């Protein structure tokens, strides 16, 4: 029972997450022969003010 954990900024839609889970499940099945029903994908949606990167808070970085 593999578990994939994804940490990313908040703001992705349900559709984007659904598509990501489908692609990850497909790759796990093709590469390591794990059936989609045996795979778990956990999303950790983090506010930018709760994420530090490059020596500062992500919320303080210029938007790109």
HELIX and SHEET records of a PDB file:
HELIX    1   1 UNK A   14  UNK A   32  1                                  19    
HELIX    2   2 UNK A   36  UNK A   38  5                                   3    
HELIX    3   3 UNK A   48  UNK A   50  5                                   3    
HELIX    4   4 UNK A   58  UNK A   60  5                                   3    
SHEET    1   A 2 UNK A   3  UNK A   9  0                                        
SHEET    2   A 2 UNK A  40  UNK A  46  1                                        
SHEET    1   B 2 UNK A  52  UNK A  53  0                                        
SHEET    2   B 2 UNK A  56  UNK A  57 -1                                        
END                                                                             
